[in-house]
Amino acid sequence: MPCRHFHVATPAVSLAIGALLIAAAGDGFAQTGAERVERGRYLVNTSGCHDCHTPFRMGPNGPEPDMSRMLSGHPEALVMPPAPALPPGPWQIVSAGTNTAHAGPWGVSFTANLTPDADTGLGRWTPKDFVSTIRSGRHMGKGRPVLPPMPVPAYNNFSDADLEAIFAYLRSVPALKNRVPEPLPPAGALAQK
């Protein structure tokens, strides 16, 4: 019968083996497609994505996300009137009751449709487009600026693997056709034209 030897690894050896496994897997441990989607679901649900990208409705206990429109952004049918003028002072931002339209010194921003709809959402985006948007703070990594309240500086702390997991999850949710309006410039910019 062959002799079986058991060796107990020292902490240094265990760390070295762990580092080799991580390096072999790339940015994070290798994941199956299902594990990547599940990681993305966890990140979306814990990072506040629904707070702005899922329209709110009034529920029995106050505003709550309308999960029938999960991650579809500002409702296409909700045409916003001009933002109310705020008096001078520390109050500088107003938001729609849906929490999908926000007005401030940058103008008016509308939260994007993050579902995989090919015409109105992320259906034609690649993982590279998504990562580039977050890394650069520009639409598709090269277009218009991504506007407040999108927390691009905070989301830049995600690893590329985490951003790719978020994108994989977004590709797995139901596609909802919902064309979000383009951002509006600040009121002063319109007056100067």
Residue frames as a rotation matrix with the C-alpha (Angstrom) as fourth column:
MET 1
0.590 0.808 0.000 0.00
0.808 -0.590 0.000 0.00
0.000 0.000 -1.000 0.00
PRO 2
-0.067 -0.667 0.742 1.49
0.525 -0.656 -0.542 3.40
0.849 0.353 0.394 -0.92
CYS 3
-0.363 -0.177 -0.915 2.56
0.910 -0.279 -0.307 5.60
-0.201 -0.944 0.263 1.91
ARG 4
0.407 0.531 0.743 0.58
0.604 -0.767 0.217 8.84
0.685 0.360 -0.633 2.26
HIS 5
-0.582 -0.637 -0.505 2.36
0.813 -0.432 -0.390 11.82
0.030 -0.638 0.770 3.70
PHE 6
0.626 0.747 0.223 0.50
0.698 -0.665 0.267 14.79
0.347 -0.011 -0.938 5.08
HIS 7
-0.582 -0.813 -0.003 2.30
0.759 -0.542 -0.361 18.08
0.292 -0.212 0.932 5.40
VAL 8
0.489 0.666 -0.563 1.05
0.800 -0.599 -0.013 21.01
-0.346 -0.444 -0.826 7.39
ALA 9
0.103 -0.420 0.902 1.74
0.698 -0.615 -0.366 24.24
0.709 0.667 0.229 5.55
THR 10
-0.542 -0.325 -0.775 3.22
0.770 -0.562 -0.303 27.12
-0.337 -0.761 0.555 7.47
PRO 11
0.422 0.725 -0.545 1.38
0.419 -0.689 -0.592 30.48
-0.804 0.022 -0.594 7.31
ALA 12
-0.167 -0.557 -0.814 4.03
-0.526 -0.647 0.551 31.78
-0.834 0.520 -0.185 4.90
VAL 13
-0.954 -0.149 0.259 3.56
0.102 0.654 0.750 28.80
-0.281 0.742 -0.609 2.57
SER 14
-0.153 0.976 0.152 -0.25
0.865 0.207 -0.456 29.18
-0.477 0.062 -0.877 2.77
LEU 15
0.371 0.245 -0.896 0.03
-0.027 -0.961 -0.274 32.86
-0.928 0.126 -0.350 1.85
ALA 16
-0.588 -0.668 -0.456 2.33
-0.515 -0.125 0.848 32.06
-0.623 0.734 -0.270 -1.06
ILE 17
-0.803 0.369 0.467 -0.04
0.547 0.768 0.333 29.39
-0.236 0.523 -0.819 -2.36
GLY 18
0.213 0.931 -0.298 -2.97
0.699 -0.358 -0.619 31.80
-0.683 -0.076 -0.726 -2.01
ALA 19
0.086 -0.258 -0.962 -1.08
-0.387 -0.899 0.207 34.50
-0.918 0.354 -0.178 -3.90
LEU 20
-0.902 -0.432 -0.004 -0.28
-0.195 0.400 0.896 32.05
-0.385 0.809 -0.445 -6.71
LEU 21
-0.443 0.819 0.364 -3.94
0.833 0.526 -0.171 31.02
-0.331 0.227 -0.916 -6.95
ILE 22
0.420 0.587 -0.692 -5.05
0.315 -0.809 -0.496 34.66
-0.851 -0.009 -0.524 -7.11
ALA 23
-0.289 -0.608 -0.739 -2.42
-0.550 -0.527 0.648 35.51
-0.783 0.594 -0.182 -9.73
ALA 24
-0.932 -0.053 0.360 -3.45
0.214 0.720 0.660 32.49
-0.294 0.692 -0.659 -11.81
ALA 25
-0.104 0.985 0.137 -7.09
0.910 0.150 -0.387 33.56
-0.402 0.085 -0.912 -11.66
GLY 26
-0.346 -0.037 0.938 -6.37
0.612 -0.766 0.196 37.15
0.711 0.642 0.287 -12.69
ASP 27
-0.726 0.134 0.674 -8.27
-0.422 -0.861 -0.283 40.03
0.543 -0.490 0.682 -11.05
GLY 28
-0.004 0.701 0.713 -9.99
-0.967 0.180 -0.182 38.04
-0.256 -0.690 0.677 -8.31
PHE 29
-0.557 -0.160 0.815 -10.77
-0.157 0.984 0.086 34.36
-0.815 -0.080 -0.573 -8.24
ALA 30
-0.933 0.251 -0.258 -12.07
-0.218 0.174 0.960 32.74
0.286 0.952 -0.108 -11.41
GLN 31
-0.465 0.855 0.231 -15.85
-0.402 0.029 -0.915 32.63
-0.789 -0.518 0.330 -11.41
THR 32
-0.590 0.439 0.677 -18.42
0.766 0.570 0.298 30.74
-0.255 0.695 -0.673 -13.39
GLY 33
-0.697 0.412 0.587 -20.94
0.166 -0.703 0.692 32.81
0.697 0.580 0.422 -15.29
ALA 34
0.362 0.895 -0.259 -23.56
0.453 0.074 0.889 32.12
0.815 -0.439 -0.378 -12.61
GLU 35
0.156 -0.389 -0.908 -21.16
0.972 -0.106 0.212 33.14
-0.178 -0.915 0.361 -9.82
ARG 36
-0.860 -0.482 0.169 -20.29
0.509 -0.832 0.219 36.35
0.035 0.275 0.961 -11.65
VAL 37
-0.301 0.839 0.454 -23.98
0.109 -0.442 0.890 37.23
0.947 0.318 0.041 -12.11
GLU 38
0.535 0.503 -0.679 -24.66
0.694 0.197 0.692 36.47
0.482 -0.842 -0.244 -8.44
ARG 39
-0.333 -0.721 -0.607 -21.72
0.897 -0.442 0.033 38.66
-0.292 -0.533 0.794 -7.38
GLY 40
-0.870 0.046 0.490 -23.10
0.238 -0.832 0.500 41.43
0.431 0.552 0.714 -9.61
ARG 41
0.159 0.987 -0.013 -26.58
0.355 -0.045 0.934 41.04
0.921 -0.153 -0.358 -8.09
TYR 42
0.332 -0.125 -0.935 -25.08
0.943 0.031 0.331 41.38
-0.013 -0.992 0.128 -4.62
LEU 43
-0.692 -0.691 -0.207 -23.13
0.680 -0.721 0.131 44.50
-0.240 -0.050 0.969 -5.61
VAL 44
-0.611 0.554 0.566 -26.12
0.157 -0.616 0.772 46.16
0.776 0.560 0.289 -7.32
ASN 45
0.388 0.878 -0.280 -28.34
0.433 0.095 0.896 45.45
0.814 -0.469 -0.344 -4.32
THR 46
0.438 -0.268 -0.858 -25.82
0.878 -0.080 0.472 46.75
-0.195 -0.960 0.200 -1.78
SER 47
-0.615 -0.789 -0.017 -24.44
0.749 -0.590 0.300 49.74
-0.247 0.172 0.954 -3.70
GLY 48
-0.307 0.563 -0.767 -27.58
0.125 -0.775 -0.619 51.83
-0.943 -0.286 0.167 -4.02
CYS 49
-0.988 -0.100 0.119 -28.23
0.127 -0.076 0.989 51.25
-0.090 0.992 0.087 -7.74
HIS 50
-0.309 0.948 0.077 -31.97
0.888 0.259 0.380 50.81
0.340 0.186 -0.922 -7.14
ASP 51
-0.204 0.223 -0.953 -32.06
0.684 -0.664 -0.302 54.11
-0.701 -0.713 -0.017 -5.20
CYS 52
-0.307 0.047 -0.951 -31.94
-0.423 -0.901 0.092 56.06
-0.852 0.431 0.296 -8.46
HIS 53
-0.861 -0.154 -0.485 -32.23
-0.509 0.222 0.832 53.64
-0.020 0.963 -0.270 -11.40
THR 54
-0.631 0.757 -0.169 -35.44
0.714 0.652 0.255 51.97
0.303 0.040 -0.952 -10.20
PRO 55
-0.480 0.473 0.739 -38.28
-0.206 -0.879 0.429 54.53
0.853 0.054 0.520 -10.18
PHE 56
-0.972 0.193 -0.131 -39.93
0.163 0.160 -0.973 55.10
-0.167 -0.968 -0.188 -6.81
ARG 57
-0.243 0.954 0.176 -43.65
0.080 -0.161 0.984 54.99
0.967 0.253 -0.037 -6.20
MET 58
-0.400 0.179 0.899 -45.59
-0.867 -0.391 -0.309 55.82
0.296 -0.903 0.312 -3.07
GLY 59
-0.438 0.211 -0.874 -46.17
0.180 0.973 0.145 52.72
0.881 -0.094 -0.464 -0.99
PRO 60
0.567 0.766 -0.303 -47.97
0.424 0.044 0.905 52.14
0.707 -0.641 -0.300 2.31
ASN 61
0.546 -0.448 -0.708 -44.87
0.749 -0.117 0.652 53.24
-0.375 -0.886 0.271 4.25
GLY 62
0.398 -0.395 -0.828 -43.72
-0.301 -0.909 0.289 56.02
-0.867 0.134 -0.481 1.92
PRO 63
0.467 -0.256 -0.846 -41.57
-0.883 -0.092 -0.459 55.99
0.039 0.962 -0.269 -1.22
GLU 64
0.186 -0.414 0.891 -40.37
-0.187 0.875 0.446 52.58
-0.965 -0.250 0.086 -2.35
PRO 65
-0.745 -0.509 -0.431 -38.73
-0.519 0.038 0.854 51.19
-0.418 0.860 -0.292 -5.50
ASP 66
0.481 0.864 -0.147 -41.21
-0.722 0.296 -0.625 50.03
-0.496 0.407 0.767 -8.15
MET 67
-0.372 -0.751 0.545 -39.63
-0.344 0.657 0.671 46.66
-0.862 0.062 -0.503 -8.90
SER 68
0.482 0.541 0.690 -41.91
0.517 0.460 -0.722 46.16
-0.708 0.704 -0.058 -11.91
ARG 69
0.960 -0.238 0.150 -39.67
-0.020 -0.590 -0.807 48.84
0.281 0.772 -0.571 -13.51
MET 70
0.726 -0.685 -0.056 -36.46
0.300 0.242 0.923 47.52
-0.618 -0.687 0.382 -11.95
LEU 71
-0.163 -0.978 -0.129 -33.37
0.402 -0.186 0.897 49.44
-0.901 0.094 0.424 -13.10
SER 72
0.142 0.307 0.941 -35.19
0.987 0.024 -0.157 51.01
-0.071 0.951 -0.300 -16.07
GLY 73
-0.809 -0.585 0.060 -34.24
0.587 -0.809 0.035 54.59
0.028 0.064 0.998 -15.17
HIS 74
-0.734 0.520 -0.437 -36.34
-0.280 -0.818 -0.503 57.73
-0.619 -0.247 0.745 -15.48
PRO 75
-0.118 0.767 0.631 -39.82
0.589 0.566 -0.577 56.83
-0.799 0.304 -0.518 -16.79
GLU 76
-0.812 -0.231 0.536 -40.12
0.583 -0.285 0.761 57.81
-0.024 0.930 0.366 -20.45
ALA 77
-0.039 0.918 0.394 -43.73
0.757 -0.230 0.612 58.99
0.653 0.322 -0.686 -19.97
LEU 78
0.520 0.188 -0.833 -42.86
0.784 -0.492 0.378 61.28
-0.339 -0.850 -0.403 -17.05
VAL 79
0.049 -0.447 0.893 -42.11
0.646 -0.668 -0.370 64.63
0.762 0.595 0.256 -18.67
MET 80
-0.141 -0.210 -0.968 -40.62
0.960 -0.269 -0.081 66.88
-0.243 -0.940 0.239 -16.04
PRO 81
0.887 0.360 0.291 -41.63
0.406 -0.906 -0.116 70.53
0.222 0.221 -0.950 -15.76
PRO 82
0.141 -0.864 0.483 -38.84
-0.118 -0.499 -0.859 73.06
0.983 0.064 -0.172 -15.29
ALA 83
-0.214 -0.310 -0.926 -37.05
0.839 0.427 -0.337 72.51
0.500 -0.849 0.169 -11.99
PRO 84
0.841 0.532 -0.100 -38.16
0.499 -0.691 0.523 74.86
0.209 -0.490 -0.846 -9.23
ALA 85
0.089 -0.801 0.591 -35.82
0.004 -0.593 -0.805 77.77
0.996 0.074 -0.050 -8.56
LEU 86
0.375 -0.058 -0.925 -34.25
0.891 0.297 0.342 77.53
0.256 -0.953 0.163 -5.16
PRO 87
0.981 -0.072 0.181 -33.40
-0.116 -0.963 0.244 80.62
0.157 -0.260 -0.953 -3.14
PRO 88
0.130 -0.991 0.012 -29.71
-0.418 -0.066 -0.906 81.42
0.899 0.113 -0.423 -2.63
GLY 89
0.354 -0.071 0.933 -28.21
-0.927 0.110 0.360 79.39
-0.128 -0.991 -0.027 0.14
PRO 90
-0.537 -0.711 0.454 -27.06
-0.682 0.683 0.262 75.89
-0.496 -0.168 -0.852 0.92
TRP 91
0.166 0.633 0.756 -30.00
0.138 0.744 -0.654 74.11
-0.976 0.213 0.036 -0.80
GLN 92
-0.351 -0.430 -0.832 -28.85
-0.720 -0.444 0.534 73.46
-0.599 0.786 -0.154 -4.37
ILE 93
-0.960 -0.045 -0.275 -30.43
-0.213 0.755 0.620 70.20
0.180 0.654 -0.735 -5.52
VAL 94
-0.071 0.960 0.272 -34.02
-0.861 0.079 -0.503 69.07
-0.504 -0.270 0.820 -6.17
SER 95
-0.975 -0.221 0.039 -35.17
-0.183 0.883 0.431 65.57
-0.129 0.413 -0.901 -7.08
ALA 96
-0.280 0.897 -0.343 -38.33
-0.680 0.068 0.730 64.13
0.678 0.438 0.591 -8.61
GLY 97
0.256 0.504 0.825 -40.60
-0.931 0.357 0.071 61.95
-0.259 -0.786 0.561 -6.48
THR 98
0.963 0.053 -0.266 -39.49
-0.159 0.905 -0.394 58.99
0.220 0.422 0.880 -8.60
ASN 99
0.518 -0.853 0.060 -35.87
-0.244 -0.080 0.966 59.77
-0.820 -0.515 -0.250 -7.60
THR 100
0.240 -0.395 0.887 -34.95
0.822 0.569 0.031 59.46
-0.517 0.722 0.461 -11.28
ALA 101
0.349 -0.160 0.923 -34.60
0.593 -0.725 -0.350 63.16
0.725 0.670 -0.159 -12.23
HIS 102
0.308 -0.387 -0.869 -32.26
0.848 -0.302 0.435 65.51
-0.431 -0.871 0.235 -10.40
ALA 103
0.609 -0.091 0.788 -31.65
0.441 -0.787 -0.432 69.24
0.659 0.610 -0.439 -10.93
GLY 104
0.553 -0.512 -0.657 -28.71
0.597 -0.307 0.741 71.23
-0.582 -0.802 0.136 -9.64
PRO 105
0.294 -0.504 -0.812 -25.91
-0.379 -0.841 0.385 73.50
-0.878 0.195 -0.438 -10.80
TRP 106
-0.734 -0.603 0.312 -25.04
-0.016 0.474 0.880 70.95
-0.679 0.641 -0.358 -13.54
GLY 107
-0.633 0.622 -0.460 -28.55
-0.687 -0.177 0.705 71.16
0.357 0.762 0.540 -15.08
VAL 108
0.356 0.777 0.520 -31.03
-0.866 0.482 -0.128 68.28
-0.350 -0.405 0.845 -15.02
SER 109
-0.747 -0.572 -0.339 -29.92
-0.647 0.742 0.173 64.67
0.152 0.348 -0.925 -15.09
PHE 110
0.484 0.875 -0.014 -32.11
-0.872 0.483 0.075 61.63
0.073 -0.024 0.997 -15.66
THR 111
-0.145 -0.582 0.800 -31.07
-0.611 0.689 0.391 58.20
-0.778 -0.432 -0.455 -14.43
ALA 112
-0.501 -0.237 -0.832 -30.18
-0.858 0.266 0.440 55.75
0.117 0.934 -0.337 -17.18
ASN 113
0.759 0.650 -0.031 -31.97
-0.651 0.759 -0.036 52.59
0.000 0.048 0.999 -18.19
LEU 114
-0.264 -0.922 0.285 -29.61
-0.923 0.327 0.202 49.84
-0.279 -0.210 -0.937 -17.01
THR 115
0.415 0.449 0.791 -31.65
-0.204 0.893 -0.400 46.94
-0.887 0.005 0.462 -18.39
PRO 116
-0.536 -0.748 0.390 -30.39
0.176 0.353 0.919 45.01
-0.825 0.561 -0.058 -21.42
ASP 117
0.643 0.749 0.160 -32.91
0.366 -0.118 -0.923 46.54
-0.672 0.652 -0.350 -23.85
ALA 118
-0.115 -0.772 0.625 -30.99
0.940 0.119 0.321 46.95
-0.322 0.625 0.711 -27.12
ASP 119
0.048 0.197 0.979 -32.62
0.721 -0.686 0.103 50.25
0.692 0.701 -0.175 -28.12
THR 120
0.549 0.319 0.773 -33.03
-0.161 -0.867 0.472 52.10
0.820 -0.384 -0.425 -24.82
GLY 121
0.947 -0.197 0.254 -30.77
-0.224 0.163 0.961 50.36
-0.231 -0.967 0.110 -22.30
LEU 122
0.115 -0.990 0.082 -27.37
-0.779 -0.038 0.626 48.67
-0.617 -0.136 -0.775 -22.10
GLY 123
0.728 0.325 0.603 -28.21
-0.035 0.897 -0.441 45.94
-0.684 0.300 0.665 -24.64
ARG 124
0.895 -0.416 0.162 -25.55
0.213 0.080 -0.974 47.03
0.392 0.906 0.160 -27.13
TRP 125
0.535 -0.725 0.435 -22.90
-0.837 -0.525 0.155 47.85
0.116 -0.447 -0.887 -24.56
THR 126
0.306 -0.554 -0.774 -19.87
0.133 0.830 -0.542 45.65
0.943 0.063 0.328 -23.91
PRO 127
0.667 -0.156 -0.729 -18.26
0.745 0.138 0.652 45.03
-0.001 -0.978 0.208 -20.54
LYS 128
-0.443 -0.894 0.072 -15.46
0.897 -0.442 0.024 47.36
0.011 0.075 0.997 -21.72
ASP 129
-0.279 0.426 0.860 -18.00
0.240 -0.837 0.493 50.16
0.930 0.344 0.131 -22.41
PHE 130
0.748 0.645 -0.154 -19.42
0.264 -0.077 0.961 49.78
0.608 -0.760 -0.228 -18.91
VAL 131
0.374 -0.701 -0.607 -16.04
0.894 0.098 0.437 49.73
-0.246 -0.706 0.664 -17.15
SER 132
-0.575 -0.623 0.530 -14.81
0.761 -0.645 0.068 52.68
0.300 0.443 0.845 -19.26
THR 133
0.177 0.721 0.670 -17.90
0.212 -0.693 0.689 54.70
0.961 0.020 -0.276 -18.33
ILE 134
0.918 0.156 -0.364 -17.26
0.373 -0.030 0.927 54.23
0.133 -0.987 -0.086 -14.61
ARG 135
0.135 -0.961 -0.240 -13.49
0.946 0.053 0.321 54.72
-0.296 -0.270 0.916 -14.87
SER 136
-0.669 -0.464 0.581 -13.70
0.680 -0.698 0.224 57.90
0.301 0.545 0.782 -16.98
GLY 137
-0.419 0.622 -0.661 -16.96
0.393 -0.532 -0.750 59.40
-0.818 -0.574 -0.021 -15.72
ARG 138
-0.520 0.227 -0.823 -17.99
-0.744 -0.594 0.306 59.78
-0.420 0.772 0.478 -19.37
HIS 139
0.525 0.820 0.229 -20.76
-0.524 0.523 -0.672 58.02
-0.670 0.232 0.705 -21.29
MET 140
0.987 -0.150 0.065 -19.25
0.156 0.739 -0.655 54.98
0.050 0.657 0.753 -23.07
GLY 141
0.362 -0.909 -0.205 -15.86
0.776 0.173 0.607 56.13
-0.517 -0.379 0.768 -21.78
LYS 142
-0.681 -0.684 0.263 -15.62
0.704 -0.511 0.494 59.04
-0.204 0.521 0.829 -24.21
GLY 143
-0.146 0.732 0.666 -19.00
0.705 -0.396 0.589 60.82
0.694 0.555 -0.458 -24.52
ARG 144
0.216 0.336 0.917 -20.81
-0.289 -0.875 0.388 63.34
0.933 -0.349 -0.092 -22.37
PRO 145
-0.774 -0.507 0.378 -20.03
-0.479 0.080 -0.874 63.50
0.413 -0.858 -0.305 -18.65
VAL 146
-0.168 0.677 -0.716 -21.92
0.651 0.622 0.436 61.19
0.741 -0.393 -0.545 -16.31
LEU 147
-0.285 0.129 0.950 -23.76
-0.304 -0.952 0.038 63.69
0.909 -0.278 0.310 -14.12
PRO 148
-0.961 0.038 0.274 -24.68
-0.268 0.129 -0.955 63.85
-0.071 -0.991 -0.114 -10.44
PRO 149
0.497 -0.265 0.827 -25.94
-0.862 -0.040 0.505 62.20
-0.100 -0.964 -0.248 -8.41
MET 150
0.881 -0.212 -0.424 -24.17
0.044 0.927 -0.373 59.19
0.472 0.310 0.826 -9.99
PRO 151
0.797 -0.555 0.237 -21.37
-0.417 -0.223 0.881 58.39
-0.436 -0.801 -0.410 -7.50
VAL 152
0.825 -0.506 -0.251 -18.64
-0.035 0.399 -0.916 57.71
0.564 0.765 0.312 -10.06
PRO 153
-0.026 -0.909 0.416 -15.83
-0.770 -0.247 -0.588 58.60
0.638 -0.335 -0.694 -7.60
ALA 154
0.060 0.095 0.994 -17.12
-0.860 0.510 0.003 55.98
-0.507 -0.855 0.113 -5.14
TYR 155
0.885 0.367 0.287 -17.71
-0.186 0.843 -0.504 53.36
-0.427 0.393 0.814 -7.83
ASN 156
0.536 -0.780 -0.324 -14.15
-0.565 -0.046 -0.824 53.82
0.627 0.625 -0.465 -9.08
ASN 157
-0.181 -0.578 0.796 -13.16
-0.965 0.261 -0.030 51.84
-0.190 -0.773 -0.605 -5.99
PHE 158
0.755 0.443 0.483 -14.65
-0.319 0.892 -0.320 48.70
-0.572 0.087 0.815 -7.53
SER 159
-0.434 -0.848 0.304 -12.19
-0.118 0.388 0.914 46.35
-0.893 0.361 -0.269 -9.20
ASP 160
-0.563 0.204 -0.801 -12.61
-0.825 -0.096 0.556 45.68
0.037 0.974 0.222 -12.91
ALA 161
-0.900 0.230 -0.371 -13.82
0.187 0.971 0.147 42.18
0.394 0.063 -0.917 -11.95
ASP 162
-0.571 0.727 -0.382 -16.54
0.502 -0.060 -0.863 43.69
-0.650 -0.684 -0.330 -9.76
LEU 163
-0.332 0.447 -0.830 -17.62
-0.616 -0.770 -0.168 46.14
-0.714 0.456 0.531 -12.47
GLU 164
-0.719 0.044 -0.694 -17.74
-0.592 0.486 0.643 43.27
0.366 0.873 -0.323 -14.97
ALA 165
-0.852 0.457 -0.257 -19.84
0.523 0.767 -0.371 41.27
0.028 -0.450 -0.893 -12.47
ILE 166
-0.395 0.723 -0.567 -22.25
-0.001 -0.617 -0.787 44.21
-0.919 -0.310 0.244 -12.12
PHE 167
-0.418 0.200 -0.886 -22.50
-0.878 -0.339 0.337 44.39
-0.233 0.919 0.317 -15.91
ALA 168
-0.904 0.082 -0.419 -23.09
-0.081 0.931 0.356 40.61
0.419 0.356 -0.835 -16.12
TYR 169
-0.649 0.718 -0.250 -25.95
0.576 0.249 -0.778 40.94
-0.497 -0.650 -0.576 -13.63
LEU 170
-0.298 0.547 -0.782 -27.43
-0.420 -0.811 -0.407 43.91
-0.857 0.207 0.472 -15.50
ARG 171
-0.654 0.015 -0.756 -27.40
-0.735 0.223 0.641 41.77
0.178 0.975 -0.134 -18.66
SER 172
-0.917 0.259 -0.305 -29.41
0.286 0.957 -0.045 39.10
0.280 -0.129 -0.951 -16.79
VAL 173
-0.607 0.739 -0.293 -32.35
0.095 -0.298 -0.950 41.29
-0.789 -0.604 0.110 -15.64
PRO 174
0.172 0.738 0.653 -35.51
0.858 0.213 -0.467 41.66
-0.484 0.640 -0.597 -17.75
ALA 175
-0.857 -0.415 0.306 -35.06
0.516 -0.688 0.511 44.09
-0.001 0.596 0.803 -20.64
LEU 176
0.161 0.901 -0.403 -37.45
0.753 -0.377 -0.540 47.03
-0.638 -0.216 -0.739 -20.30
LYS 177
-0.281 -0.168 0.945 -37.99
0.840 -0.518 0.158 49.40
0.463 0.838 0.287 -23.20
ASN 178
0.697 0.425 -0.577 -37.78
0.663 -0.689 0.293 52.86
-0.273 -0.587 -0.762 -21.64
ARG 179
0.052 -0.664 0.746 -36.13
0.759 -0.459 -0.462 55.76
0.649 0.591 0.480 -23.47
VAL 180
0.269 -0.086 -0.959 -34.65
0.833 -0.479 0.276 58.15
-0.484 -0.873 -0.057 -20.91
PRO 181
0.972 0.102 0.210 -34.37
0.199 -0.833 -0.517 61.83
0.122 0.544 -0.830 -21.90
GLU 182
0.040 -0.981 0.188 -30.99
0.683 -0.111 -0.722 63.40
0.729 0.157 0.666 -22.50
PRO 183
-0.170 -0.157 -0.973 -29.64
0.914 -0.394 -0.096 65.64
-0.368 -0.906 0.211 -19.72
LEU 184
0.717 0.415 0.560 -30.55
0.571 -0.810 -0.131 69.32
0.400 0.414 -0.818 -19.79
PRO 185
-0.378 -0.898 0.225 -27.94
0.581 -0.420 -0.697 72.06
0.720 -0.133 0.681 -19.37
PRO 186
-0.540 0.152 -0.828 -28.13
0.739 -0.386 -0.552 74.51
-0.404 -0.910 0.096 -16.45
ALA 187
0.521 0.854 0.010 -30.80
0.778 -0.469 -0.418 77.22
-0.353 0.226 -0.908 -16.80
GLY 188
0.412 -0.440 -0.798 -28.11
-0.174 -0.897 0.406 79.91
-0.895 -0.029 -0.446 -17.15
ALA 189
-0.665 -0.685 0.299 -26.54
0.117 0.299 0.947 78.04
-0.738 0.665 -0.119 -20.07
LEU 190
-0.137 0.701 0.700 -29.85
0.973 0.228 -0.038 78.12
-0.186 0.676 -0.713 -21.94
ALA 191
0.748 0.445 -0.493 -30.20
0.418 -0.892 -0.171 81.87
-0.516 -0.078 -0.853 -21.35
GLN 192
0.011 -0.855 -0.519 -26.68
-0.207 -0.510 0.835 82.51
-0.978 0.099 -0.182 -22.74
LYS 193
-0.468 -0.210 0.858 -27.44
0.670 0.549 0.500 80.86
-0.576 0.809 -0.116 -26.10
